[in-house]
Amino acid sequence: MAETAPEHTGPDAVPDPGPKAGPDSGPDPADGAEQAAAGAAPAPVSGGGSRRVTIRDVAVRAGVSVATVSRALAGNYPTSAAARAKVLRAVKDLDYVIDGRARALAGTGPKTVAVIMMSVDSYFFAAVAQGVEQEAAARGRLCMVCSHGGDEARELALVQMMREQRAEIVILVGGAVEDEAYRTRLTEYAHGLAAAGSRLVLCGRPAPSPDTPVIVVDYDNEAGAYAAVSHLLSAGHRRILYLGTMPGHSTAEPRVRGYQRALADHGLGPEHQRIAGIGLGRTNGYNAMRDLLADCDGTPDFTAVFAGDDLVAAGAMAALRERGLRTPQDISVVGYNNDDVAQDLNPPLTTVNIPSYELGRAAVRLALAEEDAALPGTARGTTQTRHLLGTHIILRESVRRAAPEEATR
């Protein structure tokens, strides 16, 4: 059960002067919460000094009770139009600022959707965050975006902060290494957030177990890889290098499986698999390809590359150019993600499109739809649901048809 904020806390927690006649009178359960929500920006008050403006100052200026100010600012209790106008005029005159944190604790402020991701400077993460923000804004929610840089302790701290802030939805974005520590950590997140009245959504990230109470919004990584490699195979390539893997990682491993399955379905056994390079990103792609070309003295035994992501592809293409090898005339290249960089490479990169923006929107939409559909009195967030979005290949100019003799060399 979610904890509730104590009544009459903070600098403005003053007792109501008493009931008054009319629509704005009488005890109100919001009084204590709104008094606790009396936040502050320093503003001039009587006497010429500068101090924190309180809800009592607003009440005195408006000529109404503190309870009436509470109701008018909360917006969810009956208040006469005249009284509300007086309160809003006083708020403006005094430059009074409501404490959003206290209102969130009291459950009267705008609801929050939190997005926690590794970084905000990659196309995938930025697009997911944009989707979350726009869907949250359209539904009257405030969006908070946080990054942890791959630091598990920081991720844990951010989840805990969002729990304390009573975030309505917490969305964790991006892949992870699925070890026991990960599964234990995610299970604790899910149950802890559910106990605080929040819902955990895993976006492009696997659930630790089928019974963990989360919403999973994912995309078909393996199918995308299968389509990319099948495209190369249909163009006559049989010696295809997979470049940029991350053992145990929930993003990279399905792409490797898609690569392997496509080869097998075209009659190519394990001996035809060529997997190299550890890590995603341009630097890893460049270094891995440079080392491969150095080992074979610039004469590779593959005619095509399926890169773990578009930046791996960009790094690989740069290393190929340094060795005098052209794309696609000498080596065809396919990427994954459909980052902005893909269409600006020379040549433009054939790649797999991930519905990044839609992942973010779907995460918010599905969580709120679940809340709307819940029966009164039913505990929210006690089950797991999984939603899978599709991927598709974007054809550009980085693949050429292989000559028949190349397939048998």
N, C-alpha and C positions, 0 to 999 in steps of 0.2 A: 504494500500500500504506500502511496506517495506520502511523504511527510508534508505537513502544512506549516506555513510561516506563523510564528507567534504573533498575537495581536499586541498592539501598542508597544512597538519596539522602535528604537531610533530616536533622533533628536526631536522629532515632531510628534512623538507618541503622547498626546495630551488627552485627558478625558473629555468627552463630549459635554458641553455645558448643560445639556439636558434636552428633553423632547420639546418640540414646538409644534403648534398646530399647522395643518396644511400638508400638501403632498411631499414636502421635503423634510418632514419631521420623523421622529421615531428611531428606535435602535436599528442599526444596519450592520449586517455581518461584514460589510466592506470597510466600515469605519476604521478599524484597527489596521487593516491591510493598507488602506490608502494613507493613513497617517504614517505608517512605516515607509510608505512610498514617497514621502516628502523629500525629494532629492533637492539638489541645490546647485545654483551657480551664484557666486557672490553678487549681491545687488544692493543698491542704496536703500535704506529704510529710514524711518523717522529718526531724527537725531543726527543725520548727516554722515553716519558711519557706513561701513561696508561689512556685512556679515551674511550668513546663510539665510536665504529666504525660506520660511517655513509655511506649512499649510495653514497655520494659525494666522500668519501675516496676510495670506490670501483671503481668509475668512473675514478678518477685520476690514480689509480694504473693500471687499464686496458687500459687507454688511449682512452676512449670513453665518450660519453655524459651520463648524468644522465638518460635521456630518454632511451638510449640503455640498460643501466643496468636494468631499470624498465621492459623493454620488455623481456629481457633475463631471468630475474627471474620469471616474471609472466608466461612465457611459452605459452602464448596464443596470441602472436602477432608476425608477421614475423621478424626474426632476422637472420643475416648471421651466418653461422657456425663459421667463424673466430672470429666474434665479441662475440658470445656466449662463445667460448672457452676462450677468454681473460677475460670475466666477471667471469666465473666460477673459473679460475685460481686465479684471484684477491680475490674472495670470500674466497677461501681456504687459500691463503697466509695471509689474514687479519683476518681470523676466524670470518667473518661477519655472524651474525645471523638475519634472517628476523623475524620481529614481527608478529607472527601468528594471534594475536588478530586484528591488523590493517588490515591484509590481509583478515581476515574473514569479517570485516566490509565492506571492499571494494568489497567483493565477488570474490576475486581472490585466496584465500587460500583453503586448503582442507575443504570439507564440514564435518559437525559434526553431529553425532547421539548421543543424550544424553539419558541416562537411569537413572531414579529416582525411588528409591525403599526404603522400610523401613530399610532393613539391607542387608549386603553382606555376612553374616556368616551362612545363612541357605541354605540347598540344593536347594530348589525351586528358591530362588532369585539368587543364584550363577549360577544355570543352565540357567536361563533366560538371565542373563547378558552375559554368555559365548556365547549363541546363537546370541545375538545382536552383540557382538563384532566380532564374526567370519563372520557373514553376512555383517556387515558394512565394515570390512577390505577387504573382497572379492570384494566389490563394490567401493573401493577407498575412504572410509569415515573414519574419526577419531571417535573413540568411547569414550565417557566420562561416567563414572559410579559414581553416587552420592547416598548417603543414608541420610534419615531424621530421623530415629529412632522413627517414629510414631508422630513426632512433626509437626503439621499442619502449623505452622508459618515457620518452616524450609523448608517444602515442597514448600510453596508459594514462599519463597525467592529463592529456587533453580530453580523453573520454571521461575521466573523473570530473574535470571542470564542467563539462557539458551536463553531466549528471547533477552536479550541484546547482547549475543554472536552470535546471528543469527544462532542458531542451526537449521539444516535443518529438523530434526525430534526430537521430545521430546516424550519419552516413559515412561509412569507411570505404575509401576508394582505392583500387589498385590491387595487384597481385601480392602474394606472400609465399614464403617457404612453408609448406604444410608439414611442420614437425610437431612433436608433442607439446612443445612450449607454445606454439601458435594456437593449437587447438584448445589448450587450457586457458590461454589468455582471452581468446574470443568468446569462449563459453562464459567466463566471468563477466566480460563486458555485457553480453546479452542479458544475463540474469540480473546484473546490477542495474542496468538501465531500465529493465522491465519493472524492477522493484521501485524505481523512482518515477514510474509513469511514463517513461520514454520508450521509443521503439528503435531497435538497431536494424539498419539496412546495410547489407554488404553489396557494394557496387563494383562489379568486375573482380570480385574476391570470393573465394569459396567458403562455404559454411564448414565449421569444424566437425560437425556430425549431423545426421538427419534429424535429430530431436532437439537441436539447439534453437531457441525461439528467436529467429531472425527472418527478415525478408531478404532474399537473394535476388539481385537484378544483375544478370550476367549476359555475356555475348558468346557466340559459338566459336571459340578460338580454334578448335580442331577442324571444324568445317571450313573455316577461312583458309587455313593452311592447306587443307586437302584441295580446295579449289585452285589455290595458287600453284601448287606443284602439278596438278592435273593440267593446268594451262601450259606449263613448260613441257610436260610430256606430250601433249597434243601438238606442240610445235616441233616435235621430233627429238627433243633432248632426252638423253638417257643417263648422262653423267651429271647429276645435279648435286651441288654442294649445299648443305644447310649450314648457315653461318650465324653464330650468336645464340648460344644456349645458356641456360641457367639451371643446373640440376636441382630438381625438387621444387622449382618455382612454379606457382599455379598459372602464371601467364605463359612462360616459355615451354613448359612440358607438353601442354596440349598441342602446341604448334609443331613440336617434334613428332608427336603421335600422328598428326595429320599428314606430315611429310612422309613418314614411314608407311602409313596406310595407303597413300596414293601410289607410292612405288609398288607396294605389294599387289594392289588391285590392277596394276598394269604389268604384272608378271615379273617384277624385278625384286629379287630376294635381298636378304640382309647384306650380302656382299656388295650390293650396289649403293649402299648408304654411305654418304660422306658427311660427317658431322664435325664441325670445328668451331673454335672460338668460344670463349666464356664471357658472358655479359652482353647486355644490350647497349645501345648508344653509339654515336659516331666514332669516338676514340677506340672503343673495343672493336668495332667493325674494321676500322683502318688498320689497327695493329695486327689483328688476326689475319687479314688478307695480305698484308705486307710480309708477315712471317711465312705464310703458305707459299707465296710467290718466290721468296728467297730460298725456301727449301727445294723448290722444283726449278730454280734458275729461270723463272719467268715463263715456264712452259707448263701451265696447269693441266691436270688430267680431268678437268671438268669443263663443260661448255655453258653451264648456267649456275646461278646462285639464287637460292631462296634465303633471304635475310630475315632474321628474327624480328626486326622492325625497320622502319624507313631510315632511321639514322645509322643503323648498321649498314644498310645498303649504300647510303651516301658515303660513309667511310670506306667501304669496300671499293666503290667506284673510283674514289680518289687514289687509292693504292693501285688499282688497275691502270689508271692513267699514268702514274709515275713509272710503270713498267712498260709503257707503250701499248697497252691493251685497251681496245675500244669497247664501249657498250653501245649497242648490242652486237656490233659486227664480230667481235672476238668472244665476248662473254655476255650472255643475257643475264639480267638481274631483275628480281621481283622482291618487293618489300612487304611491310605489314603495318597497318595503322591508318594510312592515308593522311599523314601529317601535312601541314601546309608546305613543307619543304619538298614533298614528293613531286608536285607538279612544276616546281622551279628548278629541279635538277636538269642536267644536260646529259642524256635525253630525259624528258619527263618519265617518271618512274611508274611502271605497272605495280599495283599494290592491292592490299586487302583493306576495304573500308570497315572501320569499327564505328558503330552508331554512338559515338561518345556523348554528344549533346543529348540525344534521346535517352541514354542511360541515366543521366542526371535528372531529366524531367520525369522519367518513369519511376525513379526511386522515390521522389516526393509524391507523385500521383498515386502510386500503389499503397504507400504507407497511409496516406490520408483516406483513400477509399476504404481501406481495411478498418480505419477508425470509424468512418461514417456508417459502415455496415455492421459494426459490433452491436449486439443486443444490449439494452440497458442492464447494468449490473454484471455484464460479462467481463472477465479479466482480459485486458488487451495484451497482445504480445506473448501469448503462451504457446504458439505453434510456429512452424516454419513453412514458408511458401517460397517457391522458386520460379523465376520468370526469365526466360531465355530469349534474347534478341538475336536476330540474324546478322550475318556478315555477307559481303559480296565483293567480288574482284573488280577493280577499276583498271581497264586496259589503256595503257599509254604506249610509249615508244621504246621501252627498254628491253623488249624481247623480240628476237628474230627467229625465223624458222631455221632449224638445224639441217645441214646437208646430210643425206643418208649415210655417207661414210663416217660422219662424226659420231653417230650413234654406236658404231662398232669398234671405234679406235680404242 
